[in-house]
Amino acid sequence: MANWMFRFGDYGPKIFEDPSLKPAVESAFQRIKSVLADENLVEFTLAAIVAAAAQDVPMSIFKSHFDTLHKLGLVMKGINIYGAEERLVEEHRPFYYYMQYGETS
C-alpha cells in the first residue's frame, strides 16, 4: 500500500512481479480510512507532497494520483500545513498549491 500511495501510481516491484496482489492492495485502501484519525491525514497529505517533490513527479500524474488518494479519504485538500510551503523549493511548491487550491499557482 505504501508503495502505491507514495510512488504515484506505481504499485511497486512485488506487484509488478505478481499482479494478482493488486486487488488486495485496492481492497485494503478502501478499508484503511476507517482506522485513521485526522492527524494521520494531515501527515499523509504532507508525505504525499514531499514524495512527489522528491521524485519530481509530473504535475499531471500528481494531480490524478492525489485526487484518487483524496477520494479514498487518505489525504486532505484545502488545508494549511504550517511551515510546509516554505520548506519546499520553488519548483515543488505547485504540489502544495494544488492540495490547497486545486490549482498549481
N, C-alpha and C positions, 0 to 999 in steps of 0.2 A: 504494500500500500504506500509506504513512504517513497519508494522509487517513483511510482506513478504520480504522487502528489507533487513532488519537488523536481521531477525530471521532465515535466511539461509534455505529457502525452506518451512518454517512453515508459512502458511498464517494467522495464529492467531486464537484465540478462537472463534471469531464471525463466521468465515468462516468454522471452524470445526463444529459449531452448525448448520450453514446454508450454505451448499456447493453451493447453487445457486448463491451466491455472488462472487464466484471465477472468472467467466468470466468478471465481471465488473472490478475487480482488474487488470486482464490481459489486458483488453482493455485500462484502464487508463494508464498503463505503456507504452503502445505503443504510446500514445499521449503526455505524460509528457515531453519528451525530447525537444519538440518544445518551451517550456516556460522556460527552464533552461539556464543560462549563464555558461560559462566555469568555473567561480569561484565556482559556485554551484557544478560542477562535481568534482572539487578537494576536496571540503568539503565532498561530498558524498563518495568519494573514501576513504578518511581517516576515515570517520564514519563507513564504511563497515569493514575496517581493525580493528578498535577499537572494534566494536561489535563482530567480530569473536574472538578477543583476550579475551574479557570479558566473552564470552560463552564457551571458549575452544573448538571451533568448530574443528572437524577433518579436516585435510587438504584436503582430497578427497571431502568433502562436500563444503568446502570453495572454492576450485578451480571451481567446477561445478557451484555453485551459482554466484561467482564473474564473471565467463565467461558469464553467462546469463545476468547479470547486464551490463556488457561491451557491449554485443551485442545489448542490449536495449538502449545504449548510456547514461547510468546513472552513470557509473564510468569510470575512465580513467586507462590506462595501460602505463607503461614505463615512468612514471614521477617521479621526486624527490619532496618530500613534506618536506620542511625544518623542521628539528627537530623531525620528526615522528619516524625515526628508533631508535634514542637514547632514546626516551620515552617509547618504548616497551621493556619489559623484553625479555631476550634472547630466551626463548621458543616460544614467539609470533612473533618474527622477520620474520619467514618464510612467514607469511601472506604478509608482506611488500615486501619481496623479490619476491614473486610470482607476485605481482602487477607490480613491476619494471621490472623484467627479464623473467617472465614466468616460473620460477623455484623456488625452495624453499631455496636455499643457494647461 
